[in-house]
Amino acid sequence: MRLADLILLFDYHDWATERLLAAAARLQKAAPQELLNTLAHICEAQRAWRMMLTHGRFDDFLQPADYADLTAVRALWQREKDAFWRYLRGLDEGDLEREFVYVGDAGERRRLVWHCLWHVVNHGTQHRAECAALLTELGCSPGELDFPLFLDEVAGAAG
């Protein structure tokens, strides 16, 4: 995978997550804890992979106060998004093909860096779908989160 492709995928990842946060802000009542937990999980998973890829370990888990309300979750997301983009901008094509070894629940794993980064986007997609379903049930659908729509909006904004 090329770095430009990963950057496009992370642009999409951010765009879709921002749509969820905007929909959650339209709720007429406080965001339910299930939604806050899932949004925080998206952030923490991204943060965990970034920390493992840069420092070889992750042990700084979120605490409930870090995602107590939507304002806290939005701040958490913004901090992680900024940190992740600093990390991504520091990569080159060769970094993506570097082997990364880590120990997970199933033991030692060997992956290429781009495999780990692709997982962050894919993992986020799964949990964004859960958030979108919950927000729709609450009457605040985030709208379509499809990649082609993102491409249309990006192309429209760029052109």
N, C-alpha and C positions, 0 to 999 in steps of 0.2 A: 504494500500500500504506500502511496506517495504522501508526503507531508501535506501537500495542498488538499488532498482528499480528506485527511483527518481534520484539517482546519475547517473545511466545509461541514463535516459531520458535527464538529463542536459548535459551529455557528448555528446549525439546526438545533442541537441539544439545548443551547442557551435560548434560542427563539421560542421553542416549545415550552420550556420551563417558565420563561417569562409570561407566556400566555396563561399558564396555570396560576401563577402568582397574581396576575391581573384579574382573573376570574374570581379567585379567592377573595380579593379585595372588594369585590362587588357584593359579597355575602351581606345580608341584612343583619346578621348576628355574628358572634365570634366564630372563627373557623373551628370545626370539630377537631378534637385531638387526633383522631385517625388521619385526617388530612395533614395536620402539622407533623405528625410522626413520619408519614410517608415522604413528605417534602424534605424533611430533615434527613431521612435515610438516603435520598438521592444525593444530597450534599455530602453526607458523611462517607458514602461509598466513593464518590469522586475524590474526596479529600484523602481517603485511605489509600487509593491507588496512587495518587500523586505522591504521598509521603513514602509509600513503599518503593516507588520508582526512583525517588530522589534520595531517600535516606536508608532504604533497605528494610524499614520496619514501620509499623503504625501501632501506636499504643495510647493515643490521645483521643479517647472516645468522647463523643458529645454527652453532655449532661442535660437533664430535662429543662433546666433554665435556658439552655441554648436555643430551644425551640418552643418556649412557653406560649407564644402567640405569633400571629402572622408577621408582626413587625420584627420580632427576633428571627424568624425564619428567613425573611427577606434580607436582613443584615447578614445572616449566616451565608445565604446563597451568594450575595454580592462579594463577600470576602473570599469565598472559595472560588467563585468565577474569576475574580481578579488574579488570585494566586495560580489558578490552573492555566490561565492565559500566559502568565509570565513563564511558567514551565514549558508550555507548548511552543512559545516563541523562541525558547532557548534550544529547541531540538533541531537537528538536521536530518537529512534522509538516512544517513548511516545509523543514527541513534535508533531509528524505527526498527531496524533489522537486528539490533543487539539482542542477545539472549538475556532474559531476566529470570532469575531463579528465586522462588519464594516458597515458604511453607504455609500451606493452608490446612483446612480441616481434613483433607484427604491425603495429607503428606506433602512431600516436596513436588513442586511443579516447575517446569521449564517452559517459558513462553517467550515469544518475541515481544518487544515493547509495543509494537503496533497492535498485537493481539489484546494486550491489557487495555490500551486506549480505546480500541473498538468496543471492548466489553463495557467500558464506562458509559458510552453512548447507548448501547443496546440495553444495559441494565436500567438506565434512565428511562428508556422508552417503555419498558414494562411497568415501571412504577408511575410514570406519567399517565399511562392508560388507567391505572387504578384511581389516581387522583381525578382524572377527567370524568370517570364514571361517577364518583362520589359528588363532584361539583355539579354534574348534570342532574343527579338526584335531588340536589339542594336548590336547583333552579338557576344555577350560574355556570352553564356550560362554557368551557374555554373555546368552543368552536373546534374546527378541524385542526388536527395537529400533524397532518400528513406532510411528508417530505416534499412531494410535488408542489403543495401549496406554499411551503417555505421557499422553494426555488422560484415560484411565480412572484412572490412578494419581494424577494431579494433582487430578482431580475428587474422587477418594476421599479424598485427603489434605486437601483444602479443605473437604469436606462432612462 
